Amino acid sequence: MAICGLPAVVTGFFDLNDSEQKEATDLLLKFHHLPHIIEITNDNIKYVIAHADYPGSEYLFGKEIAESELLWPVDRVQKSLNGELQQINGADYFIFGHMMFDNIQTFANQIYIDTGSPKSGRLSFYKIR
C-alpha cells in the first residue's frame, strides 16, 4: 500500500527519487506544526494521543505541559512492565509511542503502538474510527 504516492516499501530516504524526497520532507515538516497532544472522541469514547506519556494521573484538556514531559518519559510504562499499572483519569484511552515493543501493548488504559519500524520494519496502526 502506498501513502501519498510513495512506494509501499522504502528502505531509506535516499532510495526515493527527487520528487518523492521533496514530498516526504514536506510531509515531515507538517508534523512540526501539529499539537503535542491530540484528543479525539468517537462514539463517546475519548482518546488522547501523545508521543511517550501524559504526566500525572489526570488528563485535562488545554493544560500547559512541558514538551519534555510528553516526549521522553518512560517511568509509567516501565512500572507497568513490573506489574504496577497506573490508570490515567480524564479520558478512556491514551495512545503512546516511544517505547518499542514487538506487538501493540495495553496497560490499564494506555495503549503503546510503537513496534519499532526503523529497527524491525514493522509499522503498527491503531484504528479509532
TORVO-545528 format. One record per residue: residue in one letter; y negated, x negated, z of N, C-alpha, C in turn. Coordinates in Angstrom, 1 decimal. Layout:
<atoms>
  aa     n_v     n_u     n_w    ca_v    ca_u    ca_w     c_v     c_u     c_w
   A       Y       X       Z       Y       X       Z       Y       X       Z
...
</atoms>
This chain:
<atoms>
  aa     n_v     n_u     n_w    ca_v    ca_u    ca_w     c_v     c_u     c_w
   M     1.2    -0.8     0.0     0.0     0.0     0.0    -1.2    -0.9     0.0
   A    -2.2    -0.6    -0.9    -3.4    -1.4    -0.9    -4.5    -0.7    -0.2
   I    -5.4    -1.4     0.4    -6.6    -0.9     1.0    -7.8    -1.3     0.2
   C    -8.6    -0.3    -0.1    -9.8    -0.6    -0.9    -9.6    -1.5    -2.1
   G    -8.5    -1.3    -2.8    -8.2    -2.1    -4.0    -7.7    -3.5    -3.7
   L    -7.5    -3.9    -2.5    -6.9    -5.2    -2.2    -5.4    -5.1    -2.3
   P    -4.8    -6.3    -2.6    -3.3    -6.2    -2.8    -2.6    -5.9    -1.5
   A    -1.4    -5.4    -1.6    -0.7    -4.9    -0.4    -0.3    -6.1     0.5
   V     0.0    -7.2    -0.1     0.5    -8.4     0.6    -0.5    -9.6     0.3
   V    -1.2   -10.0     1.3    -2.1   -11.1     1.1    -1.7   -12.2     2.2
   T    -1.4   -13.4     1.7    -1.1   -14.4     2.7    -2.3   -15.1     3.2
   G    -3.4   -15.0     2.6    -4.6   -15.6     3.1    -5.8   -15.2     2.3
   F    -7.0   -15.4     2.9    -8.2   -15.0     2.3    -8.4   -15.8     1.0
   F    -8.0   -17.0     0.9    -8.3   -17.8    -0.3    -7.3   -17.5    -1.4
   D    -6.3   -16.6    -1.1    -5.4   -16.2    -2.2    -6.1   -15.0    -3.0
   L    -7.2   -14.5    -2.5    -7.9   -13.4    -3.1    -8.8   -14.0    -4.2
   N    -9.0   -13.2    -5.3   -10.0   -13.7    -6.3   -11.4   -13.5    -5.8
   D   -12.4   -14.0    -6.5   -13.8   -13.9    -6.0   -14.3   -12.5    -5.6
   S   -13.9   -11.6    -6.5   -14.3   -10.2    -6.2   -13.7    -9.6    -5.0
   E   -12.4    -9.9    -4.8   -11.7    -9.5    -3.6   -12.2   -10.2    -2.3
   Q   -12.5   -11.5    -2.4   -13.1   -12.2    -1.3   -14.4   -11.6    -0.9
   K   -15.2   -11.2    -1.9   -16.5   -10.6    -1.5   -16.3    -9.2    -0.9
   E   -15.4    -8.4    -1.4   -15.1    -7.1    -0.8   -14.6    -7.3     0.6
   A   -13.7    -8.2     0.8   -13.1    -8.4     2.2   -14.2    -8.9     3.1
   T   -15.1    -9.8     2.7   -16.2   -10.3     3.5   -17.1    -9.1     3.8
   D   -17.5    -8.3     2.9   -18.4    -7.2     3.1   -17.8    -6.2     4.1
   L   -16.5    -5.9     4.0   -15.8    -5.1     5.0   -15.8    -5.6     6.4
   L   -15.6    -6.9     6.5   -15.6    -7.6     7.8   -16.9    -7.6     8.4
   L   -18.0    -7.7     7.6   -19.3    -7.7     8.1   -19.7    -6.4     8.7
   K   -19.2    -5.3     8.1   -19.4    -4.0     8.6   -18.9    -3.8    10.0
   F   -17.9    -4.5    10.4   -17.3    -4.4    11.7   -18.3    -4.9    12.8
   H   -19.2    -5.8    12.4   -20.2    -6.3    13.3   -21.1    -5.2    13.8
   H   -21.3    -4.2    13.0   -22.2    -3.1    13.4   -21.6    -1.9    14.1
   L   -20.3    -2.0    14.2   -19.6    -0.9    14.9   -19.7    -1.0    16.4
   P   -19.7     0.1    17.1   -19.8     0.0    18.6   -18.5    -0.7    19.2
   H   -18.7    -1.2    20.4   -17.5    -1.9    21.1   -16.6    -0.9    21.7
   I   -17.1     0.4    21.9   -16.2     1.4    22.4   -16.3     2.6    21.5
   I   -15.2     3.2    21.1   -15.2     4.4    20.3   -14.5     5.5    21.0
   E   -15.1     6.6    21.1   -14.5     7.8    21.7   -14.2     8.8    20.7
   I   -12.9     9.3    20.7   -12.5    10.3    19.7   -11.8    11.5    20.5
   T   -12.2    12.7    20.2   -11.5    13.8    20.8   -10.8    14.6    19.7
   N    -9.5    14.8    19.8    -8.7    15.5    18.8    -7.8    16.5    19.5
   D    -8.0    17.8    19.2    -7.1    18.8    19.8    -7.2    18.7    21.4
   N    -8.4    18.6    21.9    -8.7    18.5    23.3    -8.1    17.3    24.0
   I    -7.7    16.3    23.2    -7.2    15.0    23.8    -8.3    14.0    23.5
   K    -8.7    13.3    24.6    -9.8    12.3    24.4    -9.2    10.9    24.4
   Y    -9.5    10.2    23.3    -9.0     8.8    23.2   -10.3     7.9    23.3
   V   -10.1     6.8    23.9   -11.1     5.7    24.0   -10.5     4.5    23.4
   I   -11.2     3.9    22.5   -10.7     2.7    21.8   -11.6     1.5    22.1
   A   -11.1     0.4    22.6   -11.8    -0.8    22.8   -10.9    -2.0    22.5
   H   -11.5    -3.2    22.4   -10.7    -4.3    22.0    -9.6    -4.7    22.9
   A   -10.0    -5.0    24.2    -9.0    -5.5    25.1    -8.8    -4.6    26.4
   D    -9.8    -4.0    26.9    -9.7    -3.3    28.1   -11.0    -2.5    28.3
   Y   -11.0    -1.6    29.2   -12.1    -0.9    29.7   -12.2    -1.2    31.2
   P   -13.3    -1.8    31.7   -13.4    -2.2    33.0   -13.4    -1.1    34.0
   G   -12.8    -1.3    35.2   -12.7    -0.3    36.2   -11.7     0.7    36.0
   S   -11.7     1.8    36.9   -10.7     2.8    36.9   -11.2     4.1    36.4
   E   -12.5     4.2    35.9   -13.1     5.4    35.4   -13.9     5.2    34.2
   Y   -13.6     5.9    33.1   -14.4     5.8    31.9   -15.6     6.8    32.0
   L   -16.8     6.3    31.5   -18.0     7.1    31.5   -18.6     6.8    30.2
   F   -18.8     7.8    29.3   -19.4     7.7    28.0   -20.8     7.2    28.2
   G   -21.2     6.2    27.4   -22.5     5.6    27.4   -22.8     4.6    28.5
   K   -21.8     4.3    29.3   -22.0     3.4    30.4   -22.3     2.0    29.8
   E   -23.3     1.3    30.3   -23.5    -0.1    29.8   -22.5    -1.0    30.3
   I   -21.8    -1.8    29.4   -20.8    -2.7    29.8   -21.0    -4.0    29.1
   A   -20.8    -5.1    29.8   -21.0    -6.4    29.1   -19.9    -6.6    28.1
   E   -20.2    -7.1    26.9   -19.3    -7.3    25.9   -18.0    -8.0    26.3
   S   -18.2    -9.0    27.2   -17.1    -9.9    27.6   -16.1    -9.0    28.4
   E   -16.5    -7.9    29.0   -15.6    -7.1    29.8   -14.7    -6.2    28.9
   L   -15.1    -6.1    27.6   -14.3    -5.3    26.7   -13.4    -6.2    25.8
   L   -13.9    -7.4    25.5   -13.2    -8.2    24.5   -12.1    -9.1    25.0
   W   -12.2    -9.6    26.3   -11.3   -10.6    26.7   -10.4   -10.3    27.9
   P   -10.6    -9.4    28.8    -9.8    -9.2    30.0    -8.3    -8.9    29.6
   V    -7.5    -9.5    30.4    -6.0    -9.2    30.3    -5.4    -8.9    31.6
   D    -6.2    -8.8    32.7    -5.7    -8.6    34.0    -4.9    -7.3    34.1
   R    -5.4    -6.2    33.6    -4.8    -4.9    33.7    -3.4    -4.9    33.0
   V    -3.3    -5.4    31.8    -2.1    -5.4    31.1    -1.1    -6.4    31.8
   Q    -1.6    -7.5    32.3    -0.7    -8.4    33.0    -0.1    -7.7    34.2
   K    -0.9    -7.0    35.0    -0.4    -6.3    36.1     0.6    -5.2    35.7
   S     0.3    -4.5    34.6     1.2    -3.5    34.1     2.6    -4.1    33.7
   L     2.6    -5.3    33.2     3.8    -6.0    32.8     4.6    -6.4    34.1
   N     3.9    -6.5    35.2     4.6    -6.7    36.5     4.9    -5.5    37.3
   G     4.7    -4.3    36.6     5.0    -3.0    37.2     3.9    -2.4    38.0
   E     2.7    -3.0    38.0     1.6    -2.4    38.7     0.7    -1.6    37.7
   L     1.1    -0.4    37.5     0.4     0.4    36.5    -0.9     0.9    37.1
   Q    -2.0     0.9    36.3    -3.3     1.4    36.7    -3.9     2.4    35.7
   Q    -3.8     3.6    36.1    -4.4     4.7    35.3    -5.9     4.5    35.2
   I    -6.5     4.8    34.0    -7.9     4.9    33.9    -8.3     6.3    33.7
   N    -9.2     6.8    34.6    -9.6     8.2    34.5   -10.8     8.4    33.5
   G   -11.0     9.6    33.1   -12.1     9.9    32.2   -11.8    10.1    30.8
   A   -10.5     9.8    30.4   -10.0    10.1    29.1    -8.5    10.2    29.2
   D    -7.9    10.8    28.2    -6.5    11.0    28.2    -5.7     9.7    27.9
   Y    -6.2     9.0    26.9    -5.6     7.8    26.4    -6.6     6.7    26.1
   F    -6.3     5.5    26.3    -7.1     4.3    26.0    -6.2     3.5    25.0
   I    -6.8     3.1    23.9    -6.1     2.3    22.9    -6.8     0.9    22.9
   F    -5.9    -0.1    23.1    -6.4    -1.5    23.1    -5.6    -2.4    22.2
   G    -6.2    -3.5    21.9    -5.5    -4.6    21.1    -5.5    -5.8    22.0
   H    -5.8    -6.9    21.4    -6.0    -8.2    22.0    -4.7    -8.9    22.6
   M    -3.9    -8.1    23.3    -2.6    -8.7    23.8    -1.5    -8.4    22.8
   M    -0.9    -9.5    22.3     0.1    -9.3    21.3     1.5    -9.0    21.9
   F     2.1    -7.9    21.3     3.4    -7.5    21.7     4.3    -7.4    20.4
   D     5.6    -7.4    20.6     6.5    -7.2    19.4     6.4    -5.8    18.9
   N     6.1    -4.8    19.8     6.0    -3.4    19.4     4.9    -2.8    20.2
   I     4.4    -1.6    19.7     3.4    -0.9    20.5     3.9    -0.7    21.9
   Q     3.0    -0.9    22.9     3.4    -0.7    24.3     2.5     0.3    24.9
   T     3.0     1.1    25.9     2.3     2.1    26.6     2.5     1.8    28.1
   F     1.4     1.7    28.9     1.4     1.5    30.3     0.5     2.5    30.9
   A     0.9     3.4    31.7     0.1     4.5    32.3    -0.5     5.2    31.1
   N    -1.8     5.3    31.0    -2.5     6.0    29.8    -3.1     5.0    28.9
   Q    -2.6     3.7    28.8    -3.1     2.7    28.0    -2.1     2.4    26.9
   I    -2.5     2.4    25.6    -1.6     2.1    24.5    -2.1     0.8    23.9
   Y    -1.2    -0.2    23.8    -1.6    -1.5    23.2    -0.9    -1.6    21.9
   I    -1.8    -1.8    20.8    -1.3    -1.7    19.5    -1.3    -3.1    18.7
   D    -1.6    -4.2    19.4    -1.7    -5.5    18.7    -0.3    -6.1    18.6
   T     0.3    -6.1    17.4     1.6    -6.6    17.2     1.5    -8.0    16.4
   G     0.4    -8.6    16.5     0.2   -10.0    16.1     0.3   -10.2    14.6
   S    -0.4    -9.4    13.8    -0.3    -9.5    12.4    -0.6   -10.9    11.8
   P    -1.5   -11.7    12.4    -1.7   -13.1    11.8    -0.5   -14.0    12.1
   K     0.2   -13.7    13.2     1.3   -14.6    13.5     2.6   -14.0    13.0
   S     2.8   -12.7    13.2     4.1   -12.0    12.9     4.2   -11.4    11.5
   G     3.0   -11.2    10.9     2.9   -10.5     9.7     3.0    -9.0     9.8
   R     3.2    -8.5    11.1     3.3    -7.0    11.3     1.9    -6.5    11.7
   L     1.6    -5.4    11.1     0.3    -4.7    11.4     0.7    -3.3    11.9
   S     0.2    -2.9    13.1     0.6    -1.6    13.6    -0.6    -0.7    13.6
   F    -0.3     0.6    13.4    -1.3     1.7    13.4    -0.8     2.7    14.4
   Y    -1.8     3.4    15.0    -1.5     4.5    16.0    -2.3     5.7    15.4
   K    -1.6     6.7    15.0    -2.2     7.9    14.4    -2.7     8.8    15.4
   I    -4.0     9.1    15.4    -4.7    10.0    16.3    -4.8    11.4    15.6
   R    -5.1    11.4    14.4    -5.2    12.7    13.7    -4.2    12.8    12.6
</atoms>
